[in-house]
Amino acid sequence: MSGIIDYTIVVPAYKEAGNLRPLVTRIFAALSRIDSPVPAYLVEVIIVDDNSRDGSEQVVQSLQQEGYNVRIIIRTTERGLSSAVVRGFQEAQGDNMLCMDADLQHPPEYVPQMLATLSPTKQFVLGTRYGGGAGSDEGWPLYRRVISNGARMLALPLTSASDPMSGFFGIRKESFLKARNLNPHGFKIALDLLVKAHIQSTAIAEVPFTFGLRSIGESKLTGKVMMRYLEHLAELYWFSYHAPIAFVLLLLTVIILFAWHYFTRTVEAPVEIPISKGRGGH
Ligand SMILES: Nc1nc2c(ncn2[C@@H]2O[C@H](COP(=O)(O)OP(=O)(O)O[C@H]3O[C@H](CO)[C@@H](O)[C@H](O)[C@@H]3O)[C@@H](O)[C@H]2O)c(=O)[nH]1
């Protein structure tokens, strides 16, 4: 292994033990191809795991013994996708950093091209499900497509990127270091970085890809995550001086929260009070 690392791939992971070996071996296989624009010896992989206790650590140890440049950071006091990615970027040795899911929905075969696209003029590279002939979200259940497209449209005024919801993206370290007040609770770290690192549209490159279906494990996308997204959007609109939109989104969040609370509250069954027959009564 070389001491000089130019590229770092950060993988947030929670209970992904079954996916880590195929992920890491496929990444390095793609980088070892003769036509790879980035050589494998310049790349490290950092898994940021939130104390899954599912054997992920042992999988990484055995990959290290086989010579793969991969390490695992296990967080015990923090949780969350965005803060995990930020932690990985903070620990990265490379000036060119990529974020991807552990579950193989982001095809590892695109990694060399994504990494090679980053440059002083292209500070951000986005794996997009919506650009130039990408297979988009084919095969997804209808509800996932509605949520994904709705979320994307709400973010359109904030950035020119075609898929700011994507979890498959790269950023140069100098731009990452410019971003202030990143939201640790968000699920949309790419959008947060695009807005808070002030990435100009000319500095964004897009790589179309087809988002696969998960084969092992479960998605962590829940109703709570979606609510957090609306709050996060409000914060970003506020940050970008679109205060009226921020206000409407906050209002929407509050209404949905109330509706949620109302429809999911448990109605207590009436308690039957035994009628006591007084002593000597009939
Ligand atoms: N460390 C850590 N990792 C997490 C956590 N929650 C999720 N992850 C990891 O983050 C990745 C994405 O999580 P999923 O739960 O698989 O997300 P998804 O529903 O498939 O959503 C994906 O697609 C969205 C596009 O619709 C993306 O916006 C999102 O970022 C993600 O890529 C996976 O590697 C998962 O293990 C967490 O709390 N902590």
The ligand as an ORCA input file, in Angstrom:
! r2SCAN-3c Opt
* xyz 0 1
  N     -23.455      5.360      9.939
  C     -24.728      5.412      9.575
  N     -25.103      5.018      8.336
  C     -26.403      5.087      8.023
  C     -27.403      5.528      8.906
  N     -28.607      5.475      8.272
  C     -28.350      4.986      7.043
  N     -27.038      4.731      6.894
  C     -26.338      4.200      5.729
  O     -26.516      5.119      4.671
  C     -26.694      4.426      3.439
  C     -28.065      4.794      2.841
  O     -29.081      4.351      3.736
  P     -30.398      3.626      3.203
  O     -31.274      3.399      4.356
  O     -30.021      2.470      2.336
  O     -30.991      4.780      2.317
  P     -32.052      4.688      1.161
  O     -33.404      4.680      1.732
  O     -31.712      3.626      0.163
  O     -31.764      6.113      0.523
  C     -30.709      6.275     -0.397
  O     -31.248      6.840     -1.512
  C     -31.709      8.154     -1.351
  C     -32.259      8.597     -2.655
  O     -33.619      8.440     -2.621
  C     -30.568      9.039     -0.926
  O     -31.021     10.344     -0.731
  C     -29.987      8.543      0.366
  O     -28.837      9.321      0.699
  C     -29.581      7.137      0.177
  O     -28.504      7.138     -0.729
  C     -26.547      2.937      3.753
  O     -25.220      2.557      3.536
  C     -26.903      2.870      5.245
  O     -26.316      1.777      5.897
  C     -26.999      5.949     10.220
  O     -27.783      6.345     11.069
  N     -25.657      5.861     10.491
*
